[in-house]
């Protein structure tokens, strides 16, 4: 039973006994669970299908948040900051690009790093083509590469398709330093046909994927004129649903709206179009401060004007606004400034993470500079913008922050008590708790109220916290999602809230007495009433005020430490002024007070009641540890100082732990002296661990039996006990390193690291560390909580696997309207079947009944064919083409200049002889086949009045390579004729080549003959 085991542990650890040495096989330091938002969060990404939000940090961590309060922490092998973070929507795959230009492929089901893809160049933009498996990567040289996500192998594959800078940028005569690709984004409504490429200097290119050519170039205005100030692109997003408008933010604070040809206008355009004037410039005040526009986010509304979220950020200033851009009248702009207290680094619009009863609630998630996450209800923002110019404007939308369940007041001190394994019969109880936990991304107040906890007897872990506002909370920590079960608000004599930070806590399980001290020097003795069923935690059943009584004592100086209750029913309190007060439990009176001197400013850090046995003589002692690591020994009853000369270290160092140990003879080797076999004092400071002889310390002598200097700044230390009573010490360092050492040799058993944790002594930091007797650490750092285990036991917390699962492959997305991306199936088709596929394409417009999914599948087939072929010859191959010949190098017939024309028409290159490549080549040939003359059209049987429309139709057909109305020649025959013509042309080329070769041989013979004649003349002379 939980309570009995807690009492047994408390009584066993209260007085020291013979101990065994902890071994390396007994320990397994690891992070059991991470709760909350990492302190150094830097990037956001969201999967709208799986409803998973990812938060990347600057140290290689990625935190995942899913539905039903699920959370998971991913850790890269190296603590490298993230640069880009993208989901492959609906696939359970997360792509992370770090600052070393490595692309990580994460499986969010197994929470493992599946693949690490190194990229040769500096990655400057990264975009996932959703509903497919392709990824666009822009680099610092202005090129765009293509990768394919192999879902089966969970890896990335380089595709031969690419977009070189020389082809996409257009004229490179005035190219400056801003040639890197700032953004790449598929065009809405034409994702598989068009790609928008935005360079850092502001030049925008609309790229035709199938034709591998530029459709439109825009933005070539401000950078080419020297008298205008140069500005670079810092953010971009589409500002409409059909892909005809894009918003671009610059480092100068400007925001421009540019027109982009949509798919229909681009198809109707016969020549390259250039747009060098933006549609509109949004003047929002950023220009005055020159605040760079770091992020833009467009939110469309159903039949209404869309909203543009704008975030400006620099080291000196910041500003966040929301605009409504009226599609009908763009000059009418309604804006709202978000009243943030700090700069915003990223934003996402999420659904389904806030409230289980509001699955459709859109929440605007803002990642602030400090790493905190701010939440806005997007519908409230829309309502405010639509009615802000009315006679009765609405109030500003409310916002909330992602906080831990502890409330607004930070934790100043905590205690943690654990028990053994809970019975399987309690599974249903723990499962039912999931519905009671507060949602982390809820817009509601996250501070939990104290409730009647009828199943407290099933609690296996008890976590007690003392807060900065003076409250004390009891938490059920059986599951990593903490549930508040009771709260005490410290009150003054006039029943007003004290509001004074709690600085000391001590809870005696056997007597149900809680001793607390605060910064004002007030000590409270809270005695809880027991139930008749001998359940120590039954006091949490009753209503507040009916189940406990509190008494208080006022001392001088802030309380810094408190002891456990001795057998004599005393407890000790230490203050910052160096005063030790021993208080009776029964009547809450002071037995005595003792003033101790400290070498430096600081008070009492540790108080221990211990029984000392020597030569058959027992004595009750009070061992006092000072902040400067001085050790004094007092008589428990009288307070007499036994060692007039305190045991001190050579240099003052803050004491973290002082504990009496008693070693059995087996724990001490034979070469140790007899003094080491006596009771020892374990003193852990910030820089070292020492073992002192207690008998010498009582006499005022310093006898160190063992010492270990620490490599780093230690901020927390605690003793840990295994199930078989072996003992060790766990150390937490300020950089997050965790060490486990054995006792008494102090050797290092194992170590681990809490990545992202940095300890700070500043007053504004909210850091709390506590450890149970069996080595379970709870570390609270701001808005994140680490649950860290040190021993091999793995049953301390329940339902960790369920809470840690944000997505399962075998569970499809809940959203009924969501699509599930299917792997594109490549059907085997004949060559002419693929040629005739486009001829039937016009008939597809006759029926809109074809589903969206089928359209996507067809486009996926096209993409698989297009992206599998090299659309441009790599520069290395072009350089070596005149020196090396390979059987895989093939000749493109249309690239041969047979007619000696000054201008030749560019055609696609045939990279191989696969069926798909040949079919693609025939498609190109079909588009180029045109009759030499229009006189071949047989129109003798037609009436004169019918000739104009017939000739028009025939011209259109001939333009696109189809047979005319009365032409009996089929497409295959036309292709054959074209091939015959090209063969004849090649034969002519061969004849010319042969003539040139003969001429070259004749010239060579003449040159050799001339050289021979010249040598003969010289020799004869």
Helices and strands as residue ranges (DSSP letters): H 2-14, E 18-21, G 24-26, E 27-36, E 41-47, E 52-57, E 61-65, E 71-75, E 82-88, E 93-98, E 102-107, E 112-118, E 123-129, E 134-139, E 144-150, E 155-163, H 165-168, E 181-186, E 194-199, E 204-208, E 213-218, E 233-238, E 245-250, E 255-259, H 263-268, E 273-275, E 280-282, H 286-289, E 293-301, E 304-313, E 318-325, E 333-337, E 344-351, E 362-368, E 373-377, H 378-387, E 399-401, E 411-418, G 424-426, H 427-432, G 433-435, G 456-458, E 461-467, E 471-476, E 483-489, E 502-508, E 513-518, E 522-528, G 536-540, E 548-554, E 559-562, E 570-575, E 579-584, E 590-595, E 604-614, E 617-626, E 631-635, E 655-663, G 665-667, G 674-677, E 679-685, E 688-693, H 694-698, E 704-709, E 714-721, E 726-733, E 737-742, E 748-753, E 767-771, E 776-781, E 784-791, H 800-803, H 831-835, G 841-846, H 852-867, H 875-880, G 893-895, H 915-928, G 934-936, H 944-959, H 971-1020
